[in-house]
C-alpha cells in the first residue's frame, strides 16, 4: 500500500466543450462564463491548487482547451488566484479524444496517478479530493466519486408514458474528478481509440471497458456540473453570497530631479516655475507614481516594463498615456478602480491653487468620479533633496475591486 506522499498526481482539466445547453452561442462556452466575478474554469483550477497547497503536493495541471478558445483561456488565466504548473493542449472532437490528448501530454512527466476533472464543476471540495487520494494510495487503480441516487426513477416509452419504476438500489450519480493509475487509464484510452469506439460518456466507463475495477468513494452533492444557463446563474448566486470581495491596494513612488526651467507638470497640470522636472517623458512624477500603483493591483510590473525610458518613442510623451494604459490593463483583468490618492512632496511650486484641476484630470483619465480622486501636497520642511529643491517626489495609492 502506498502513502499519500508516494503519489505524484497530475490534474487533467477538460475544457474543450462547447456547452450548447448553457445558453446562446454569443455568450461563449460555459467554462468561461463568469460566476462570482471570475470565469468558471478559474474556480475549478483554484480548488485543486489550494487543495495541493494544503496537502503539500505540487501537481502538474494539463488544461485541454478548444483550438478556438486560446484567447478566452489566456484572459481567464489572468484571474487565477493560485500558482499552477500548467500545460495547455488542444482537445479533439469528443470529450474522449480531448482526455486522451491531455493524458498524452503527461507522458514525458510520468505521474503515478491522474485526476480527470470537468472544467464546469467549480465546486469540487477538498475533503472529497482527500478521499480520492486516499483510495488511490490504498492501491485502487480507478476511483470514482459518486452520490447515491435519491430521486425515484421512472422508465418511459417514446410517447413519454411511464413503463416502470426503476429501483434506486445500487444506483449512483458519477462525478469528477475521476482518478486513475496513470499508466492504466492511458492504456485504456489508447485501446478505446484504436477500437474505434467513441461513445463512452466518462473515463470510468472506459476503465470498465478495459477491465479495470472501479472503486466508488463518497462524492459531494455540492459538486454539481454546470450544464444549463440556470446552473450558471445558481452558481453565480452561491459564490456571490459567500465570496469575500477581492479588494486590492497598490502603492507607487516616484521622484524626478529639478533643474533650471520654466515650469513643472503635475497630474497633467502645467505650473509655471523657475525649475522643471528632468525625465525622458514629461516627468509628471504624480502620474508615474499612480501608474505604478495601478499596475501593482494586478501584478502587471511597473511603468518601466511598459514604457522603457530607453525607447525613443516616449521622449517627451505626456504621462496621461501611461496612466490610461495602466487603467486599461486593470479593467481587462476584471478590476474596477475605486479610488486614487496622490501625495506630492515639494518645497515649490504651490500645489493648492491647482488641486481641483489635478483631481479633475485624474477623474477623466481613470474614468471615475471626482470624489474618488484625491491630491495632497506637503513640503519636506527643507530637509533632504526635496528640502533643497533638488527634486519632487510623489507617493500614490490605488484601490481596485476585482470581479474577475
N, C-alpha and C positions, 0 to 999 in steps of 0.2 A: 504493500500500500504506500502510495506517495503522500507527501505532506503538501499543504498549500504552497509552501516555499519551493517545492520541487517543480511546480508547474510554471511554464512560460506560456502565458495565454495571450494570443492575439485577438483583436476585435475586428470583425468584418461588418461594416455598416452598409446595408444595401439601400441605395438612394437613387436608383436609375429609373424608377417607375414614373408613369405619367399621372396617376391619380385621377382618372376620369370622373369618378364618383364624388370628388371633393369640391366640385364647383365648375364654373365655366373655364374654358382653356385660357382666357385672358388673365385669370388670376394666378396662373402658374402652377407648377407641381406642388402638391401638398407639403412635401418636406421642406419647402422654402417659404411657406406661409408663416406669418408672424403670430405667435402666441406668447402672451406675457411680454410682448415687446421685442422678441427675438425669433429668428427662424426656428421651425420645429427641429430641424437637424442639429442645431446648436444645443438645444436642451438634451437631446439624446446623447450626443457625444460627451457633453459635460457630465452627465450622470455617470458614465463609465470612467471618465477621467478622475472625478472626485472619489469614486469607489477605489480606484487604483491607488490613489494617494493614501486613503485610509488603511488599505491593506498592504502598503509597502511594495506595490508592484509597478513595473514600468512597461506596460503593454504597447505593442505597435498597433496602430489603427490602419485599416485599409478601408477607404471610403470609395464605394463603387457608384459612379455618377453617370448620368446620360451624357453623351457627347455634346449635346446642345446646351448643357447646363453649367459649363465651366465658369462663365461669368457669375451666374447665380451662386454657385458654390463659393467662389472666391469672395464675393460680397458677404455671404453668410459667415465665412471663416473669420472675418474681422470681428464678429460678435461672440466668438468663443471666449469663455472666461478662464479656461484651464489650458495648460500646455499639452500638446499631443504630438507624439512621434507618429507621423502620418504619411501614408502612401495614398495617392489618388489615382484610380484607374477608371476606364470607361466600361460600362456594362454592355450586355447584349440585348437581344430582342425579348427575352423572357427573364423572369427572376432567376430561374435555374441557371441560365447562361451567365447572368451577372454575378451570381455567387461563385461560380467556377472561375470567373475572371479574377475575383477577389482572392480566392484561395491560391491560384497560380502566382499571384503577386507576392505571396508569402514564401514561396519555395526556397528562395535564397536565404531567408531568415530562419526557416525550420523551427517554428514554435512547437512545443509539445502538444498544445491544445488550441482550440479556436472557439470563440463565441460568435455566432452569426446573428445579427440584430437588424430588425427593420428600422429604417430611419424614422418612420412615422409612429414609433412607440416611445414617446418622450418621458413616460412616467415609470420607467423601469427603476426599481428601488434597490438600495444597497443590500438589504437583507436577502432578497431573492438571489442576487448575484453571489453572495456568500454561499447560499445553499447549493447553487450550481457548481461553484468552485469546489466545495467540499465533496460533492458527488463525483466530480472528476478525479479528485485526489484519492477517493476510495477505490478507484480503478474502473469506473464505468466508462465505456467508450463513447456513449452517446447519452446526453442528459437533456430532458425536455421539461421546462417549467410549464405547468398546466393548472387549470382551475376546473374543479368538478362542475358539470352542467347542472344548473339549478332550476331552469325552466322546464315545464312539461313539454315534451317533444311530440309533434304530430307529423305523420307522413300523409302527403296529399297526392291526388292524381292530376292529370293535365288540366282538369276543369276546376282545380282548386277545391275539390271535395276531399275531406279528411277520410283516409282509408284505414288508418290505425294510429294508436298511441304507442310511441316507442319508449321502451324502458330506458330510464336515465342511468341505470346501474352500470358502472364501469365506463361511463362516457365523460370525456374531459375536453375542455377547450384549450387548444395548443397556443402557447405564447412564444415570444422570443425574449432573450437570446437562446437559441438552440445551440448546445455546446457539445463538442466532439474532440476526440483524439485527432489531431491534425492529419496524420497520415491516413487514418481510416476514412475520414469524410472526403479528403481529396481523392482517394482512390475510388470511393463510391460515386462521386460526382463525375469523374472521368469515365467510369464504366457506364453511367447513365447516358452521358453524351455519346459514347460510342454505340450504345444500343439504339440510338435514335429516339428514345422516349423523351418527351418534353412536357408531360402532363403532371409532373409532380408539383404539389401545391406548397410544400415546405421541405426543409432539409431533413427533418426527421423521417419523412416518408421515403426519401432516397436512401437513408440509412437502413430503414426497414427492408426496402427492396434489395439492398446489398447484403442482408443477413446480419446486420449489426444490431445487437439488442439495445433498445432504447429504454432508459430508466426515467420515470417521472419524478420530479420534485415539485414542491408546492410553489405555485405561481402567485400572482397578486391580482386581485380584482381591479386595482387601480392601473394596472399595466395594459391598458386597452390601446388598440391600434386606431389611429385617426384615419377614417375611411371616407366619411361624408362631410359635407360642409357643417352640419350640426355638430359633429365630433370636434371639428376645429374650433367652433365657437365655444363649445363647452370647455375645451382645454384652455382656451384663452381666458375664460372666466375663472377657472381654477387657479391658474398661475397669476392672474392679475390680483386675485384676492389674497394670495399667500406670499407672493414675491416681495422682497424688500426693494424699495426704489434704488436704482443704480445711479446714485448721485456722486459725481467725481469733481474734485477741485484740482486745478493746475496752477502752478506758480511760475512766473517768469521774471528774470532780472537782466537788465542790460545797462551799459554805460558807454558813453561816447565822449571823446575828448573835445574840449572847446578850443578854438583857435580864432585868430582875428577874422572878423567878417561883418556881415550886415544883418544877421538875424538867425533865429533857430525855428525849426518846425517841430511842434509837439502835438500829438494827437491830431495831426493833419492841419493844424493852425500855424501859419507863419507869423512869428512875433518879431518885429524889428528889434535889433540888439547890436551891440558893438562887437559881438562874437558870433561864431557859427559852430555847429557841431560837425566834426570830421567823421566821414564814413563813406563807404562805397556807394550806398543809396543816398536818400535824402537825410539819413542818420536820425530818423524820428525814433528816439530812444524809447518813447512811451509805446508806440505801436509795435516795436520789436519785442519788447518785454511781454506785451499782451499776446502777440503771435505765439511766442514760446509757451505761454500759459495755456492757450487753447490746444496746441499740439500735445501738451503734456496730458490732457484729459483722456486721450485715446492712444497714448504710446506711439505717437507719429513722429518722433525725433524732435529736432529743433529747427529754427529758422535757417541755420547754415546748411542743413541737409537738403532743404528745398530750394534755397536761393543762395548758392555758394558765392561769397564775395569775390572769388576768383573769376566768376563768369561775367564777361564784359556787358552782357545784356542788362544787368541790374545796376550798372553805373548810373547814379543819379535818379534811380527809379523812385516813384512815390510809394511810401511804405504801406499805403492802404491796400496795394496789390497783395502784399504778404499776409496782412490780417484777413482779408477776404478769402484768400486761398486756404488759410487755416480754418476759417469758419466753414468753408465748403467741405473740407475733409471731415470735420466733426459731424456735419449733417449727413454726409454719405455713410458714416458709420453708425447712424441712428441717434446722434446726440441732439439735444435741444439746449441752446445756450440760454442760461437763466440770468446770469449776472456777470458783469465785467467791472473790475475795480483797478484803477491805476493810481499809484503814488509816485509823484515826481519829487526828486531831491535836487535842489538847485539854489544857489545864492541869488541868481538873477537869470533871466528876467522874471518879472512878477507874472504868475500864472492866473491869479484870481480873476482879473478882468476878462480872461478868455475861457474860463472853466465851462460855462454853459455851452459855448460853441464847441468845445472839445467833447463834451458829453453828447451833444447832438451828432457830431461826426461819428463817434463810436456807435451810437444807436443806428445810424444809417449804414455804416459798414457791416455791422453784425446782424442787422435786420431784427433788432429787438427794441423794446420801448425805452424811452428816455429814463424812466425811473429805475431801470435795471443797469444803468451806466453811472459809474462814479469816477471822478477825477479829483485827486487831492494833491497838495503841494506842501513841502516843508523845506526849510533851509537845513544846512548841516552845522549850524552855529559856528561857521567859519573854521571848522575842523576838517582836516584831511584834504584830498584833492578837490572835493566839491566845495569845501570852505574856501579854498584858494582860487576858486573859479577856473579850475583846470578841466572840469568836465561836469556833465549832468548824468544822474543815474535815475533809473525807473524800476519800480517793483510792481508787478501786476498779478492779479488773481482772477481766474475764470472759474465759474461754476457751471457744470453741464449735467443734465439729466439724460441718461442713455436709455433708449427704448428699443434697442436692437439695431 
